[in-house]
């Protein structure tokens, strides 16, 4: 036997295997044909004996250690009597025996075609190939591991199933792709693992799986094997209806979005350290509340796995894993499924702009910059302390693009709100002179990121029809929500950050100074139709010293609440879909913090309960009257009645739907001054029926009396042929319904 083994073994490979730097271990391990016989080889350091048996554990063949103390066992067998269906009995001691199938007897599950398309950046389901996937091969259950690490000298799978010993499960590289793979029999769901990477410089890195579908709960950071194929979805009709949606139909539908951080929306009061509810526990609580409040969508912050709670999920280490804080991937599938069953859309915040420098994460993944750009001027955000993805590298583009599709298709998420788009578009974003590198034409546009957006949004529209792509973009970049075919970036909607900043600055002013800043209230209509905007009052505006919404408002308590009701009323009347961050619907007093629950006890106080009722009523009104949403992006949907009354800080405008019926008039007073017998120009004769006044006593207002129905007089005012006379309450929004009669 020894003579035959000497002839068969490549001793250079043998030395590399023992040194832990072999990147093609299947060449030397497993069952191989040799001459007229077969060679068995097994590498198991510390083992005393290795025995080969058939699948039933019978017909024993004991291997011999090739060199004493090497842990490399082999045996030459005359004839070709064995197939790959064999078992290994590995004896470390009398009572320490491991029985397993040989990991090095299985063929790759990734094809040459997979590798080619991945290298082209167009393998849109690469997450089904890379990562860790429980499967059965040739009747043997186990987990297939694959990772992209092209600069690595060698890669091993290590975990709780092999004592974290990198010698036991070395992976092989496939062709020239940089992809390493290995099927490990007997490893199943729940196994904890990492990739041990030997760099070209001889360093050993312990990296979490970039494509892992689950991870340990922080502060632990290893990946966890998960099976995403078992969950039985119940939202077939929902998904079928979603696939019929188009960019055009979505623009004409109501969107009242409740933005939330589910870890702090509500916490358990049970003495546990975090107090987190599970996704399954949260589902009915959130759905009941959202439906009661009249919201149509929820937007979730920070679901992808992240190590630091204080990042709110915007510094991601596990792009393909729902965070373990609230449960398993199946639990999150249940959460989304439950929302769909209640008619609620789910939007997920998604972060392709940057990633953190945690040692177990994507940074310098295989000993060199891989996911990040190698030039620090392109590859780092100096002020954020994070890495920037290298959008020009096809495999990185593929990683991100497939990740977006992963959430939309595998978890049935209805839309992605893409975080920090401006930081991707501009090479000099957040950087000082000398910290950034211009593009080839000397400009600050990131051509690679632009091409990424074109590719991503086009593919999402094709492969996840009806799903929304929403840009959080804070600049005047043109065409963010225009189709790619028309030269745009291809997003469905764009957050209206300019409006939010101007409007909140206006509302934060003492009413005495609002007249001199009237343009901050009205300027947004100058560009309202340049994009498909969502009007947002988001989480970013109620943290880090910016105050909660109620405490942004000037004055004493009653004026604060009246101003906030006025702000919300104006927002719901303004063209654009709506988003409000959790807690602000009942005027939470404290700034939001991820460390604690919302202050639900405030609902025991009259003013806060009344504010919640007011927001609920706005949502009911919003969904009931199509004038408030169907023409958000059409000039016919909005017309100023009075826009220049800066001295009194009063504006009025009309919202129109698809017909002459049920048009709405908004009259907004941004001063604490009551104006009796106030004349308002209107576009039509007929009756004007009051639907809502923010000054109603049920909402915490003064209840300034007005007739329920007013009749327009043929008296020209505000450039209109007709007018109505009303008592205009201080700090208020009043909404009237009318039918246009000319």
Order of alpha helices (4+ residues) and beta strands (2+ residues): alpha-alpha-beta-beta-beta-beta-beta-beta-beta-beta-alpha-beta-beta-beta-beta-beta-beta-beta-beta-alpha-alpha-beta-alpha-alpha-beta-beta-beta-alpha-beta-alpha-beta-beta-alpha-beta-alpha-alpha-beta-beta-alpha-alpha-alpha-beta-alpha-alpha-beta-alpha-beta-beta-beta-beta-beta-beta-beta-beta
